[in-house]
Amino acid sequence: MTTAKTAVGEEGVPNTSWGVIRDRSRQLKDGYLDRTPLFQFILLSICFPMWGMAASMNDILITQFKAVFTLSDFASAFVQSAFYGGYFLVAIPASRVIRRTSYKTGLLIGLSVYVLGCVLFFPASQVATYSVFLCSLFAIAIGLSFLETSANTYSSMIGPRRRATLRLNISQTFTAFGFLGGALLGKFLVFTDGEALHERVANASSQSERLAITSEALGRTLEPYKVILVLLLVLVALIAITQYPHSKPLRDDATEQKASIGETLAYLLRNRIFCAGIMTQFLYVGMQTALWSFTIRLALVLDDSLNERAAASYLIAAFIAFFVGKFVANLLMTRFDEDLVLIIYSALGMVTILYVVAAPNFTSVYAAIVASALLGPCWATIFARNLDVIEDKRFTETGGAIIVMSIIGGAVIPAVQGLISDATGSMRFSFIVNLFCFAAVLVYFLVLRRRGRRTTTGEEN
């Protein structure tokens, strides 16, 4: 942002950073803008499906690696542990880089490291060991941690404050296209028709035949990442030449306000609602990841006539349901209180998970798809509402990074569900872990709604 000693009035200050595609918005003192720059917002929102694509590819890889490397449900969940572990470790360093530079720099670093992680899949397919693939996924996650730490907070800030939650929900709607795109790439480029892969591996007549089958299967995992690489390179080029606002709080002389890491953490740890939101996001991300990680497995277990490609159709249906659920929630939030919408969604989610666990037939797969629809608005609304309770916006970047760190739930909850499945011998029963996660979301938004009513009553008095 400009360092000129000009006063920040109600009309804000113009964007003076470099860019071929210009930004006409003006930045206000609290870091928000007087208007939403449409092209910049759309381009920013296109980043969201890129991590959705990577995340849904994990669900494909879990099924593929389980067959190729003969893994238990618990061991196969390490795909998510490596992926979300990268998020956890890098989110705070990413936020400090963003604080010292800009959100745009964070986006470019994230996309560039994502490219590197995709490239690492090529040597990983040649080495053909589970641990090397996990290292490649970890590298992708490091890039995505920069990308999400930048993009989620930036989407809420890149426009007027009153529309922050709606903006982030709109951006997150794009994520559903990424989930769907990744599942489609996996279904048609990774999985094949005919006998299921795990059966082909088990029925191989010799070690050489088994090696040929697994080598071919691992080679096919490269194909989706070739498509992703092309998309990433185009996105990097477009963001690099676009002028983006800084969207950070300003002093009266139009220079950015800053806070030390110690001051920031002390402020955030004293905020009990913020800490509760972190735990809620941890459980939500874990639930989303676990639900999708084992949707294909659930279908394969309940109908042994299915192969991986056919079972992937149910994961695709889950992502379509997720998009529909998010779209409906966005419409509802324009008319009703967002906390109330989340209360209703999470309560219905608990009912559908109970059905998944209790139904002794294939209809539990359809219930799991319905549960995916009820995940729709959770991440974005928890994120935006938790940022909103940070009243001093000097702490926004680090606060957003800590929320992104809660994505580590995606490494923990699927592993817990895998352990339950291995221990009980019931994939269907293992979905019980998601019931408690939906309950946590319900309680969090009940607390926020009650708190909001007390605040409103206090203002009226």
C-alpha positions in Angstrom: 0.0 0.0 0.0 1.2 3.6 -0.5 3.5 5.0 2.1 2.6 8.6 1.3 1.8 10.7 4.3 -1.8 11.4 3.3 -4.7 11.3 5.8 -7.2 8.4 5.6 -10.6 9.9 5.2 -14.0 8.2 5.0 -13.5 7.9 1.2 -10.3 5.8 1.7 -7.1 5.8 -0.2 -6.4 4.5 -3.8 -4.4 1.4 -4.7 -0.9 2.5 -5.9 0.7 -1.0 -6.3 1.8 -2.3 -9.8 -0.5 -4.2 -12.1 -1.5 -4.4 -15.7 -5.2 -5.2 -14.8 -6.1 -2.2 -12.6 -8.0 -2.0 -9.3 -10.3 1.0 -8.9 -11.3 0.4 -5.3 -10.3 2.5 -2.3 -9.0 1.1 0.9 -10.6 2.1 4.2 -8.8 2.5 7.6 -10.0 -0.9 8.9 -8.5 -2.8 6.0 -11.8 -3.3 4.1 -12.6 -1.6 0.8 -15.3 0.8 -0.3 -16.3 -1.7 -3.1 -15.5 -5.2 -4.2 -13.1 -5.2 -7.3 -15.0 -7.7 -9.4 -12.2 -9.1 -11.6 -9.8 -9.4 -8.7 -12.5 -11.1 -6.6 -13.3 -13.6 -9.3 -9.6 -14.4 -10.0 -9.1 -14.8 -6.2 -12.1 -17.1 -6.0 -10.7 -19.3 -8.8 -7.8 -20.2 -6.4 -10.4 -21.9 -4.2 -11.2 -24.9 -6.5 -7.4 -25.5 -6.9 -7.1 -26.7 -3.3 -10.5 -28.4 -3.6 -9.1 -30.4 -6.6 -6.0 -31.4 -4.6 -8.2 -32.5 -1.6 -10.6 -34.6 -3.6 -7.6 -36.3 -5.4 -6.6 -37.5 -1.9 -9.9 -39.4 -1.7 -9.0 -41.1 -5.0 -5.5 -41.8 -3.9 -6.6 -43.4 -0.7 -8.5 -46.1 -2.6 -5.7 -46.5 -5.2 -2.9 -46.8 -2.6 -4.9 -49.1 -0.4 -5.0 -51.6 -3.2 -1.5 -51.1 -4.6 0.3 -51.1 -1.3 -2.1 -53.4 0.6 -2.9 -51.0 3.4 -5.3 -51.1 6.3 -8.0 -48.3 6.6 -5.8 -46.7 9.3 -2.6 -46.7 7.2 -4.4 -45.5 4.1 -5.6 -42.5 6.1 -2.0 -41.3 6.3 -2.6 -39.7 2.9 -4.7 -37.1 4.7 -2.3 -37.0 7.6 0.6 -36.0 5.3 -1.6 -33.5 3.4 -3.1 -31.7 6.4 0.1 -31.9 8.4 1.7 -29.6 5.8 -1.1 -27.1 6.4 -0.6 -27.2 10.1 3.2 -26.6 10.0 3.3 -23.8 7.5 0.2 -21.7 8.3 1.8 -19.4 10.9 5.0 -18.8 8.9 2.8 -18.1 5.9 0.9 -15.5 7.8 4.1 -13.8 8.9 5.2 -13.6 5.2 1.8 -12.2 4.3 2.1 -9.6 7.1 5.5 -8.4 5.9 4.6 -8.4 2.2 1.0 -8.8 0.8 -1.8 -11.2 0.3 -0.9 -11.3 -3.4 2.6 -12.4 -2.6 1.1 -15.2 -0.4 -1.1 -16.3 -3.3 1.9 -16.4 -5.7 4.1 -18.3 -3.3 1.4 -20.8 -2.6 0.6 -21.5 -6.2 4.3 -21.8 -7.1 5.0 -24.4 -4.3 1.8 -26.2 -5.4 3.4 -26.5 -8.9 6.5 -28.0 -7.4 4.5 -30.5 -5.4 2.7 -31.7 -8.5 6.0 -32.0 -10.3 7.3 -34.3 -7.5 4.6 -36.9 -8.4 6.7 -37.8 -11.5 9.7 -39.1 -9.7 7.4 -40.6 -7.0 5.7 -42.8 -9.6 9.1 -44.1 -10.6 10.3 -44.9 -7.0 6.9 -46.4 -6.3 6.9 -46.4 -2.6 4.1 -45.1 -0.3 6.4 -42.9 1.7 7.6 -41.0 -1.4 4.1 -40.3 -2.5 3.3 -39.0 1.0 6.3 -36.6 0.7 4.9 -35.3 -2.6 1.5 -34.7 -1.0 3.2 -32.9 1.9 4.9 -30.5 -0.6 1.6 -29.8 -2.2 0.1 -29.1 1.2 2.8 -26.6 2.0 1.9 -24.6 -1.1 -1.8 -24.9 -0.3 -1.2 -23.7 3.3 0.2 -20.4 1.8 -2.7 -20.3 -0.7 -5.5 -20.9 1.9 -4.0 -18.6 4.5 -3.9 -15.9 1.9 -7.1 -16.5 0.0 -9.6 -17.2 2.8 -8.8 -14.1 4.8 -8.3 -12.0 1.7 -11.8 -13.0 0.3 -13.4 -11.7 3.5 -11.4 -8.4 3.4 -11.6 -7.6 -0.3 -14.7 -5.4 -0.2 -17.1 -3.8 2.3 -17.1 -5.2 5.8 -20.8 -5.9 5.9 -20.5 -8.5 3.1 -17.4 -10.3 4.5 -19.1 -13.6 5.3 -21.2 -13.6 2.1 -18.1 -12.9 0.0 -16.2 -15.8 1.6 -19.2 -18.1 1.2 -19.3 -17.2 -2.5 -15.6 -17.9 -2.9 -15.9 -21.2 -1.1 -18.7 -22.2 -3.5 -16.0 -22.3 -6.1 -14.3 -24.9 -4.0 -17.1 -27.3 -4.8 -16.1 -27.2 -8.5 -12.6 -28.2 -7.5 -13.8 -31.1 -5.4 -16.0 -32.2 -8.4 -13.2 -31.7 -10.9 -10.7 -33.7 -8.9 -13.2 -36.6 -8.5 -13.9 -36.6 -12.2 -10.2 -36.6 -13.1 -9.6 -39.4 -10.7 -12.6 -41.5 -12.0 -11.6 -41.3 -15.6 -7.8 -40.9 -15.5 -6.9 -43.0 -12.4 -9.5 -45.7 -12.1 -10.3 -48.2 -14.9 -13.2 -50.3 -15.9 -13.4 -54.1 -15.3 -12.3 -56.0 -12.2 -11.6 -53.9 -9.1 -7.9 -53.1 -8.6 -7.7 -54.7 -5.2 -9.1 -57.9 -6.6 -6.7 -57.8 -9.6 -3.8 -57.4 -7.2 -5.0 -60.2 -4.9 -5.6 -62.6 -7.9 -2.3 -62.0 -9.6 -0.7 -65.4 -10.5 2.9 -64.3 -10.0 5.0 -61.5 -8.4 5.9 -60.1 -11.8 2.2 -59.9 -12.8 1.4 -58.2 -9.5 4.3 -55.7 -10.1 3.0 -54.9 -13.6 -0.5 -54.2 -12.3 0.7 -52.0 -9.5 3.2 -50.1 -11.7 0.5 -49.4 -14.2 -1.9 -48.2 -11.5 0.7 -45.8 -10.0 1.5 -44.5 -13.4 -2.1 -43.5 -13.9 -2.0 -41.3 -10.8 0.2 -38.8 -12.8 -2.5 -38.0 -15.3 -4.7 -35.7 -13.2 -1.6 -33.8 -12.0 -0.6 -32.9 -15.5 -4.0 -31.2 -16.0 -3.6 -29.4 -12.6 -0.1 -28.2 -13.6 -1.4 -26.4 -16.7 -4.2 -24.7 -14.7 -1.8 -23.6 -12.0 0.6 -22.0 -14.5 -2.2 -20.0 -16.1 -3.4 -18.8 -12.7 0.1 -17.8 -11.6 0.5 -15.6 -14.7 -2.9 -13.9 -14.4 -2.4 -13.1 -10.7 1.1 -11.8 -11.3 -0.1 -9.1 -13.8 -3.2 -8.1 -11.8 -3.2 -5.1 -9.4 -4.5 -6.3 -6.0 -5.4 -4.1 -3.0 -3.4 -4.7 0.2 -6.6 -4.9 2.4 -4.7 -4.3 5.7 -5.6 -1.8 8.5 -4.1 1.7 8.1 -2.9 4.4 10.4 -4.1 7.9 10.0 -1.1 8.7 7.7 -2.1 5.7 5.4 0.8 3.4 6.5 -0.1 -0.1 7.6 -0.5 -0.9 11.3 1.5 -3.9 12.4 1.6 -6.1 15.6 4.3 -8.4 16.9 3.7 -12.2 17.0 3.8 -12.2 20.9 1.2 -9.4 21.1 -1.0 -11.2 18.5 -1.0 -14.6 20.2 -1.7 -13.0 23.6 -4.7 -11.2 22.2 -6.1 -14.2 20.4 -5.6 -16.7 23.3 -7.6 -14.3 25.6 -10.5 -14.5 23.1 -12.5 -17.6 24.3 -14.9 -17.5 21.4 -12.0 -17.4 18.9 -10.5 -20.4 20.6 -13.8 -22.3 20.5 -14.0 -21.5 16.8 -10.6 -23.0 16.2 -11.7 -26.3 17.9 -15.0 -26.2 15.9 -13.1 -25.7 12.6 -10.7 -28.6 13.6 -13.6 -31.0 14.1 -15.4 -29.7 11.0 -12.5 -30.2 8.6 -11.8 -33.6 10.1 -15.4 -34.6 9.6 -15.5 -33.4 5.9 -12.2 -35.2 5.2 -13.3 -38.4 6.9 -16.7 -38.4 5.2 -15.2 -38.1 1.8 -12.2 -40.2 2.4 -14.4 -43.3 3.1 -17.4 -42.7 0.8 -15.8 -44.9 -2.0 -14.8 -47.5 0.6 -18.3 -47.6 2.0 -19.8 -48.2 -1.4 -17.3 -50.9 -2.2 -17.9 -52.6 1.2 -21.7 -52.6 0.9 -21.8 -53.7 -2.8 -19.0 -56.1 -3.8 -20.1 -56.0 -7.4 -18.7 -52.4 -7.8 -15.2 -51.5 -9.0 -13.4 -48.3 -8.0 -14.5 -46.4 -11.1 -18.2 -47.2 -10.5 -17.9 -46.4 -6.7 -16.2 -43.1 -7.5 -19.6 -42.0 -8.9 -20.9 -41.8 -5.3 -18.1 -39.5 -4.4 -18.9 -37.3 -7.4 -22.5 -37.2 -6.2 -21.3 -36.2 -2.8 -19.4 -33.2 -4.2 -22.4 -32.2 -6.3 -24.5 -32.4 -3.1 -21.9 -30.3 -1.4 -22.2 -27.6 -4.0 -26.0 -27.6 -3.9 -26.0 -27.4 -0.1 -23.6 -24.5 -0.2 -25.6 -22.7 -2.9 -28.9 -23.1 -1.0 -27.1 -21.9 2.2 -25.9 -18.8 0.4 -29.4 -17.9 -0.6 -30.7 -18.6 2.9 -28.1 -16.3 4.4 -29.3 -13.4 2.3 -32.7 -13.6 4.1 -31.9 -15.3 7.5 -29.3 -15.1 10.2 -26.2 -17.1 9.2 -25.9 -18.6 12.7 -29.5 -20.0 12.4 -28.7 -21.5 9.0 -25.7 -23.3 10.4 -27.7 -24.5 13.4 -30.3 -26.1 11.1 -27.7 -27.6 8.8 -25.7 -29.2 11.6 -28.8 -30.6 13.3 -29.9 -32.2 10.0 -26.3 -33.5 9.6 -26.5 -35.3 12.9 -29.7 -37.1 11.8 -28.2 -38.2 8.4 -25.0 -39.6 10.1 -27.2 -41.6 12.5 -28.9 -43.1 9.5 -25.5 -44.0 7.8 -24.5 -45.8 11.0 -27.9 -47.5 11.6 -29.0 -48.5 8.1 -28.0 -52.1 7.3 -28.0 -51.6 3.5 -26.8 -49.5 0.6 -29.1 -46.6 1.5 -26.4 -45.5 4.0 -24.3 -44.5 1.0 -27.1 -42.2 -0.1 -27.4 -40.8 3.4 -23.6 -40.1 3.4 -24.2 -38.1 0.1 -27.0 -36.1 1.9 -24.6 -35.4 4.8 -22.1 -33.9 2.2 -24.8 -31.4 1.2 -25.1 -30.3 4.9 -21.3 -29.6 5.0 -21.7 -26.9 2.4 -21.6 -23.6 4.4 -19.6 -24.8 7.4 -16.0 -24.0 6.6 -16.6 -20.5 5.2 -19.0 -19.4 7.9 -16.9 -20.7 10.8 -13.9 -19.0 9.3 -15.6 -15.6 8.6 -17.5 -15.6 12.0 -14.2 -16.4 13.8 -12.4 -13.6 12.0 -15.3 -11.3 12.9 -14.7 -11.8 16.6 -11.2 -10.4 16.2 -12.1 -6.8 16.8 -8.5 -5.5 16.4 -7.8 -6.1 12.7 -4.0 -5.9 13.2 -4.3 -9.5 14.2 -6.3 -10.7 11.2 -3.5 -12.3 9.2 -2.3 -14.4 12.1 -5.8 -15.1 13.2 -6.7 -16.4 9.7 -3.5 -18.5 9.8 -4.4 -20.1 13.1 -7.9 -21.0 11.6 -6.1 -22.6 8.6 -3.9 -24.5 11.1 -7.1 -26.1 12.4 -7.2 -28.0 9.1 -4.9 -30.5 10.9 -8.3 -32.0 11.9 -8.2 -33.5 8.4 -5.1 -35.5 9.5 -6.6 -36.7 12.8 -10.3 -37.5 12.4 -10.0 -39.8 9.3 -7.3 -41.7 11.1 -9.6 -42.1 14.1 -12.4 -43.3 11.7 -9.9 -45.7 10.1 -9.0 -47.1 13.5 -12.6 -47.6 14.4 -13.3 -49.4 11.1 -10.2 -51.7 11.7 -11.2 -52.4 15.3 -14.9 -53.1 14.7 -14.7 -54.5 11.2 -17.5 -52.2 10.2 -16.9 -49.3 7.8 -20.5 -48.2 8.3 -20.2 -47.9 12.1 -17.0 -45.9 11.8 -19.0 -43.0 10.5 -20.2 -42.4 14.1 -17.2 -40.1 14.6 -18.8 -37.6 12.3 -21.9 -37.4 14.6 -19.8 -35.8 17.3 -18.2 -33.3 14.8 -21.7 -32.2 13.6 -22.7 -31.8 17.2 -19.7 -29.5 17.9 -20.7 -27.3 15.0 -24.3 -27.1 16.3 -23.1 -26.1 19.8 -20.7 -23.4 18.5 -23.4 -21.6 16.4 -25.9 -21.9 19.3 -23.3 -20.0 21.4 -22.7 -17.4 18.8 -26.4 -16.8 18.3 -27.0 -16.4 22.0 -24.0 -14.1 22.2 -25.3 -12.0 19.3 -28.7 -11.6 21.0 -27.1 -10.4 24.2 -25.1 -7.9 22.3 -28.1 -6.6 20.4 -30.1 -6.3 23.7 -27.3 -4.4 25.3 -27.1 -1.9 22.4 -30.9 -1.4 22.6 -30.7 -0.7 26.3 
